[in-house]
Amino acid sequence: MQKKVMILTASTGGGHNKASNAIKKELDILNIENEIVDSLKDIGRMGKLLNIMISGGYEKSAQYIPKVYGTAYNASDGKFIRKTFDWNFIISYMEKNILKKIESDNITHIITTHAFPGIAVSNLKEKEKINIPLYSLITDYTVHVAHVAKDIDKYIVAHEDTGVLLKSFKVEQEKIYPLGIPIDMKDYDISDTRRWKTEKDIDDKFTVLIMGGSFGAGDIISVYKQIENLDEDINIIVICGRNEHLKERLERRIYRRKPKNKTVVVGFTDEIERYYQISDVIITKPGGLTITECIQKELPMIIPFFIPGQEEGNRDFLVNNQMAFYTSRYFSLDMLIKCVIENPEKLEIIKSSMRRNKKIDTAKKIAELFL
């Protein structure tokens, strides 16, 4: 029987879709038929409305009321609350419509990149409505109780440490595959990078990249204020993602105040790899895909903010493995930048740890599981 893989995702942040696309690319190379299905907006009559409510709600709460989001995330991370996922309206809606899709498209394998569709397909299998292999990809370096479902056959996790966390939820070792989070990034040679920097009018000074994820979350204005007039002569690049309001505020500030350090403000870009490659350090929130991309590019991270919840766990993973600095009362952002400029060996320690911990060919290895 010919294999057909359904990749189930959800648009709560950009990471789930990025990971899905990386897997799809490798499945295509292996000539395994596959399709990406957004478990909210792509199925059922109410899909688009649910997507606006849930995905839009996540984006706005993470961006504007992160503490409220974090409180809800932590409150839901318990065994009793986990049971409520199995019978809530959203999961029931997903079950009904995903089942129709499985039957109409002759799906033989499923991989989920989001917890909710993972629960839905596990429920379908437990109810004996489907009997196909189910794989779950966790796109963070920590684990929430919602990721754990009875009938998942394989869990693909970011790191061996994530596997240890998963085992604390009574998941058997043989189900855990620490292959990493799949990404698809380009590498550029030195001559091409030099040409690109000239086009963008970026010189060869120490370069600090500031980024807040796909929708520009985090107090980026506050971060920028701390280093715009740093005594050190540096380049500052701020990537605002889809946050046009943030981009406009920064551009106005630069125009009016004429900061000491040269600043380049970028909106949404599909050239993120280039910015990684020309930077010496990145100031960012610790989203799962961002972490993975930085580790892959061996770009040291400074974390001054995070969305409470999974990103707090991601930060702990990074600091515990010597792959990031975390700002504090005594080591403020400007002081950390000065420390790494004056003591570049600190950056080499982080890069060395990244080399030890990075996962190679993750998307390819995940695709090969379906063989």
N, C-alpha and C positions, 0 to 999 in steps of 0.2 A: 504493500500500500504506500502511495506517495505521501511524504510528509508535508504538512502545512502548519506553520507556526503562527499563532496569534500573539503579538506583543501588546499587552494591555498596559496602558499608561494613564496619567491624569495630569492636567496642566496646572498643578499647584506649585508654582516656581518652574524655572526652566530646566532643572536637572533631570527630571524623570523623562522628558521628551528627548533631551540630548543623549541620555543613555540608551533609550529605545532606538534612536536613529543609528547609533554606533553599532548596536547588535544587528539591526536590519542590514546595514552595509556588508557585514561579514557573512550573514546568511545568504545574501545575494551572490557573494563570491563563491559560496559553496553550492550554489544552485538549489538551495532549499526554499521552496515557496513560503512566503511570509507576508504578513500585513500588520501595520501598527494601528491599533484601535484605541482611541481615547474613551475610557470607560464611562465618562460623563457625557461629553458633547456629541460623540459619534453614534450613540445607540439610543433608541427609544424616542418617543414623542417629546418627552420632557428633558431630553439630554442637554440641549443648549441652555435652557433655563437653569438646570442644576449646575451646569458648568459656570454660569455667571455667578450663581449664589455661592458655590463652594470655592472654585478657583479664584474668583474675584474677591470673595470674603477673606481667603487666606492671604492674598496679596495685600489687601488694604490693612488687615489686622497686623500682619507682619511688618508693614511699612510704617503705620501710624500708631498702633497700640500694641507694640510687641510684648509688653508685660502681661496684657490680657491674654494674648495668644499663648504665651509661655505658661501661664496659670492653667489654662484649659488643657494644654498638652500634658503637663505634669499630673493634673487631676485625672486624666484619662488613662494614665499609665499604671493600671492596676488590674488584678484578675477579675474583680467584680464588674468593673466598667468594661473590660474586654468582652464579657458575655453580651453586653448590650449592643456591641457592633454586629452581632450575628443576626439580630432581628430588627435593627432599625430600618427606617424607610429607604434610606439611600442604598444600603446593602441589598435589601430585598428587590429594589428596582434594578440594581445591577445584575443580580442573579437571573431575573426573568429575561432581561434583554441580552445579556451575554450568552445565555443558553440558546436563544434564537439564532444568534450570530454563529455560535459553534456549529449548530445543526445545519444552517443554510450554507455555510462556507466549508463544511467538511474539515474542521480543525482537528489536527491530530496531537498537537502539543501547545502548551500555553506557558509563556513567561510573563510575569507581572513586574512592573517597575514602581508600583505604588501599593501601599498597604491595603487600601479599600478593595480594589478588584481582586487582590490576593485572598482576602476573606471571602469574597463572593464566590470565586471559583472553588475554593476549598469547601464551602458549604454545599455547592452543587455536587461535588464528588462524594461528600459524606452522605448526602441524600440519595446517592446512586443514580443521579441524573446524567452524570458524565463519568467516563472511566478512561481518562487520558493523563499523561504525565504533566505535572504542574511544577514549574520552577518559579522561585521568588527571588528577585534581585533587590537587595536593600541598598539604597543610594545614599546612605549616611554611614559614619564610622561608629555609630551607636545603635542601640536597638530599642524599639518601643514595643509594648505588649501587642499592639495592633499588627505587627509584622508576623506574629506567631500564629499559625493556623494548622489545624490537625492534619489535613490531608495534602500538605505541600510535600513534594518528593525531594526537591533539592533547594537549598538556600544558598544563593551566591552572595558573599559578603565582601566588604572592602578590604579586610585585613584579618590576620589571625587573632588579633585582640577583639575584633567584632565577633568572631566565632566563639571566643570564650564567653562574651556577654550573652550570645545566643544560647549557649549550653546551659546558662543559668536559668533559662526558661524551659528547661527539660527537653531541648531539641537534641536528637541523637547526633553524635560526631559524624557518622557516615552520611548524614544529609547535608553537611556544611562544606561548602567549597569556597575557600578564601582566595578568589581569583582577582578581586579588585572591582572597582567601578569602571564600566566601559566608557571610554572617551574616544573622540576622533579628532586629532590635532595634527596640523602640518608642522614640519620643520623647515627652516629657511637657512640657506648657507650665508656665510659672512658677507660676501660681496653683494648679495641680494638685500641683506639687512641694511648694509651701509647705504645703498641706493634709496631704500624706502625711508630711512631716517632723514636723508637729505630732502626728499620730497615733503616730508612732514615738518621740516625745519626743527629737528631734534638733534642737539649736539651730543658729544660724548662724555658729558659730566655724569656724576653719580645720579641715578634716576630712581625716583620713588613713584610707584604706581598706586593709585587709590581706586578702590572698586567696591561697590555694594551689591553685587549680584545683578541678575537680569532686570530687576525693577528698581535698582538704585536705593536699596534699603540701608538703614543705619544713619547715624548722624554725620554725614559726610562733610557738611559745611563746617561743623565743629572740628573735625579732623583736619580739614584743610587750613583752618585758621591757626592751628598749632604749629604748622610748618611753613606757611607761606613766606614768612620773613626770617626763616632760620639763618643763623650766621654762616653756616656751611653753604657753599655755592652748588646748588642742586637743580635738577629738572624735576618738575612735578607733573604727572599725567593723571587726570581724573576721568574715569569712565563712568558715565551716569546711567548707562543702560537705557531703558525706556522711560526714565523719569525726566521728561522734558522740563518740568518746573525746576528741578534741581539744576539742570544744565543752564537754564536762563539765569538763575540766582548766582551761580558761580561766574558766569560771563559778565554779569553786571558788577559783581564785586571786583573782579580783576580790572575791568575798565575804569572803575571809579578810584580804586585804592592803589593801583600800580604796585603790586607786591614785589618784593626783592627777588624772589626766585621765579624763574620762568615757568609758566603753567600752561599746559595744553589740556583743553576740555573736550572730551569726546562723548558723543551720544551713543546710541546703540551701534555696535560694530560687529562685523563678521571677520575681523582681523585680530581677534584677541591674542592669538599665538604670537603675533609680531610684537605686541605690547609686552607680553611676558618675556620674550627673548631679549628685548632691549633694556629691561628693568633690572635693578640691583636688589630691590626689595619691594614687596607689595603690602599695602595696608588694606585689609579686607575683612569681611565677615566670613565665618567658616562654614559655608555651604558645602555639601558633600562633593559636588562636581567641581567647584572652585578649588577645594583642597586637592583633589585628584589631579587637576590640570597643573596646579603649582608644583606638586610633588614630581609630576612627569617632567616639567621644565626645570626642576631644581631651583625654584624661585622662593627664597626665604620669605616667610610671612610674619607680619605683625598684626595682632588681633586687638583692636581697641573696642569693638562692639560685636554683639551677636544677637540673633533672634532667640530669646529664651526658648528652651525645648531641645530639639535635636542638635541645634548648633552649639549649645553649651556643652553637650557631650562630645561633639566634634572638636571643640577647642581643647577639652581635657585630653582627648586622644593625641592631638598635635603636641601639646606641651609635655605630656608624659613620654613622648617619643622624640623629644628634642628637635621638632620640626617647625616650631613657631615661637615667637615672643608674645607675651601678653602684657598689655599696659596695666599699670597699677598706680597707687598713690605716690610711691617713691620713684617708679620708673615710668615717667610720663612719655607720651609719644615722641615729643621733640628730643627728650633725653635718650630714648632708645635709638633714634636715628643718628644722633651724635655718637653714641657708643659704637654702632656698627661701622660708621665711617672711620672713626679713629682706631677701631680694633677689627679689621676685616676678617680676622680669623674666626670671629663669632659667626659670620655668615658661612664660612667653610665648614664649621661644625654642623650647621643645619643642612647644608647641601650634602654632606657625607651621610647624614641620617636619612635624608630623602632617597639617596641612591640605594641604601640598604633596604628601605621599606617600600620602594615603588614596585608596582605590579606591571609586568610587560605583556603586551598582546592580549589584554583582558577580553576585549570584544571577540577576538578570534577564538579564544579558548571557550568562551561561553557558547559561541555558535557551534563549535565542535561537539559540545555536549549533546546536541540534537542528532548527531550521527550515531 
